[in-house]
């Protein structure tokens, strides 16, 4: 089990950051968000290779754009 934005989701062996976006309703592989796993920021360039450990607490923060 992992926790994303304080909600519980099932965990799978080999799960990467890009795997959680469809669970959150994002249709883009790289949505405009910041990702923190267990309090550590994960850079966008590392999303494809960063494995999510079971029991992780993940925070996904949407980046707002405007002018």
C-alpha positions as CSV (number, residue, x, y, z in Angstrom):
1,X,0.0,0.0,0.0
2,X,1.2,3.5,-0.8
3,X,-0.3,6.9,0.2
4,X,-0.7,9.6,-2.4
5,X,-1.9,13.0,-1.1
6,X,-3.1,11.3,2.0
7,X,-5.2,8.6,0.2
8,X,-4.3,4.9,0.1
9,X,-3.6,3.2,-3.2
10,X,-2.4,-0.3,-4.0
11,X,1.3,-0.9,-4.5
12,X,2.9,-3.2,-7.1
13,X,6.4,-4.5,-7.4
14,X,8.4,-2.4,-9.9
15,X,6.1,0.6,-9.6
16,X,7.6,3.9,-10.9
17,X,6.5,7.5,-10.5
18,X,5.0,7.6,-14.0
19,X,2.8,4.7,-13.0
20,X,0.9,6.7,-10.5
21,X,-0.3,9.5,-12.8
22,X,-3.2,7.5,-14.4
23,X,-4.4,6.6,-10.9
24,X,-4.7,10.3,-10.2
25,X,-6.5,11.1,-13.4
26,X,-3.6,12.6,-15.3
27,X,-3.5,11.6,-19.0
28,X,-0.1,13.0,-19.7
29,X,3.0,10.9,-19.0
30,X,4.7,14.0,-17.5
31,X,1.9,16.2,-16.1
32,X,2.9,19.7,-14.7
33,X,3.4,18.5,-11.1
34,X,6.0,18.3,-8.4
35,X,6.5,14.9,-6.8
36,X,7.8,14.2,-3.3
37,X,8.4,10.7,-2.0
38,X,8.8,10.4,1.8
39,X,9.7,14.1,2.0
40,X,12.3,14.0,-0.8
41,X,11.7,15.8,-4.1
42,X,12.1,13.7,-7.2
43,X,13.3,15.5,-10.2
44,X,11.2,15.2,-13.4
45,X,14.1,13.7,-15.3
46,X,14.2,10.8,-12.8
47,X,10.5,9.9,-12.9
48,X,10.9,7.0,-15.3
49,X,13.6,5.3,-13.3
50,X,12.5,6.1,-9.7
51,X,11.0,3.0,-8.0
52,X,8.3,3.6,-5.4
53,X,8.9,1.5,-2.3
54,X,6.0,-0.2,-0.6
55,X,4.6,2.0,2.2
56,X,5.7,5.2,0.6
57,X,4.1,8.5,1.4
58,X,3.8,10.5,-1.9
59,X,2.8,14.1,-2.4
60,X,1.9,15.2,-5.9
61,X,1.5,19.0,-6.2
62,X,0.0,20.5,-9.3
63,X,1.9,23.5,-10.7
64,X,-0.3,26.4,-11.6
65,X,0.5,28.5,-14.6
66,X,-0.7,31.9,-15.5
67,X,0.3,35.4,-16.3
